[in-house]
Amino acid sequence: MAAQCSGLLDPALAAFITSRISVQIAACDGRGPATLVRGLGCRVSDDLRTVTVLMPRSQALPVLAAIEANGRVAAVFSEPETHRTVQLKGVDARVEAATAEDEAGLLPYAAAMAARLAPFRVPEIYARTLFSGSADDLVAVSFTPSQGFGQTPGPRAGMPLADGKP
C-alpha cells in the first residue's frame, strides 16, 4: 500500500527521520525544566500520521513522567554528516511497549550510528556503547506531529517546515 501524506509528514521526511540518525526526545511536566533523553531509533506509521521514538526506559524516567503528565513532546532528528536537523513537536504523546521489530532494530541502529560517526574519529566501541540499549529496557513514545521546524544550522534554522522540508 502506498504511503499517504498526512499533516507534517511526507514520505521523504519519514524516510529521513527513520534513516538511523541521531534522535533526542524532550518533555516538560510544566513544573520544572525540560528533560531530555537520547533515542535509539524511530519508526513512522504506514499512514504517516504517527512518529514513534524508541529509548531506554532506565534513562528516560523523567521524560516518560513528563509525557504521562501532559502528552507534550519534542523530538529532534539530526544527521551527523551534514547536520541536517528537524524538530517535531506533539501534544498527544503516549508511552507504549516496544515491539519485537523495535527490539530487532537496536543492533542495526547502534552499528549505523557508529559508521556515521567513524569519519569524525569517534571510536566504534564508544559509539556502539552510546547508541546501544537492551531489549528488556526498551520503551516507545508515539505522537502525532503537530509542529515541525528545520533546525539545520544556517539562515533557515528555526523556520517552520514547508512540505516536510527544512
KEBA-897226 format. One line per 3 residues: their letters; for each residue x, y, z of C-alpha. Coordinates in steps of 0.25 Angstrom, whole numbers, m for minus. Each point is the difference from the previous one (the first is absolute). Layout:
N
A	X Y Z  ...
***
This chain:
166
MAA	0 0 0  6 14 m4  2 10 11
QCS	m9 11 1  4 14 4  m6 4 14
GLL	2 13 7  15 4 1  6 m14 m4
DPA	2 m3 m15  8 m13 m5  13 8 m1
LAA	0 5 14  m5 m13 5  12 m7 m7
FIT	9 11 6  m4 m2 15  0 m15 m1
SRI	14 m1 m7  8 m3 13  4 14 3
SVQ	2 6 14  m13 2 7  m3 7 13
IAA	m14 2 7  m3 10 10  m12 3 9
CDG	m4 9 12  m11 m2 10  m2 15 2
RGP	5 0 14  15 1 m4  10 0 m11
ATL	m1 m9 m12  7 m14 1  6 m7 m12
VRG	5 m14 m4  7 m6 m11  m8 m8 m9
LGC	3 m14 m6  m7 1 m13  m13 4 m6
RVS	m12 m5 m8  m11 6 m7  m14 m6 m2
DDL	m4 m4 m14  m10 11 m2  11 11 4
RTV	m8 5 12  7 m6 12  15 1 4
TVL	5 m10 10  14 3 7  7 m11 7
MPR	8 2 13  6 m7 12  m10 0 11
SQA	10 0 11  6 13 m6  m13 7 m4
LPV	m8 m1 13  m2 16 1  m3 1 m14
LAA	m11 m11 1  m6 6 12  m1 14 m6
IEA	m7 m7 m13  m9 m7 9  m3 13 7
NGR	m5 8 m12  4 m7 m13  9 11 m5
VAA	13 m4 m7  10 5 m9  9 m9 m8
VFS	13 4 m8  6 m8 m11  14 3 m5
EPE	9 m6 m11  14 1 5  7 1 m13
THR	m8 12 m5  m6 6 13  m13 0 m7
TVQ	m10 0 11  m15 0 2  m8 2 13
LKG	m14 m5 1  m10 3 11  m13 m6 5
VDA	m10 1 11  m6 m14 0  13 m8 4
RVE	m3 m13 7  10 m11 5  m2 m14 m6
AAT	7 m13 0  11 m2 m10  m3 m11 m11
AED	9 m12 m4  3 8 m12  5 12 8
EAG	9 m10 9  6 m6 m13  4 14 m5
LLP	9 3 12  13 m6 m5  m2 5 m14
YAA	m3 14 5  13 0 9  8 m5 m12
AMA	m5 11 m9  3 11 10  14 m6 2
ARL	2 0 m15  m5 14 m1  9 5 11
APF	12 m7 m5  5 11 m10  0 9 13
RVP	10 m9 6  m10 m4 11  5 m14 5
EIY	m10 m11 m5  m1 m6 14  m4 14 6
ART	m11 2 m11  m5 m14 1  m1 2 16
LFS	m6 13 m1  m11 m4 m10  m3 m14 5
GSA	m11 m5 9  m6 m13 5  m13 m6 m5
DDL	m5 m1 14  2 15 3  m6 5 m13
VAV	m12 9 0  m7 7 m11  m7 14 0
SFT	m10 3 m11  m5 13 m4  m7 8 m11
PSQ	9 11 m5  m8 13 1  12 9 m3
GFG	13 m2 m7  12 9 m2  13 0 m8
QTP	12 1 10  11 m2 m10  10 11 4
GPR	m1 11 m10  m9 12 m4  m13 m9 1
AGM	3 m6 13  m13 0 9  m9 2 m12
PLA	m13 m8 m1  1 m12 m9  m6 2 m14
DGK	m5 m13 m6  9 m8 9  13 8 m5
P	8 9 10
***
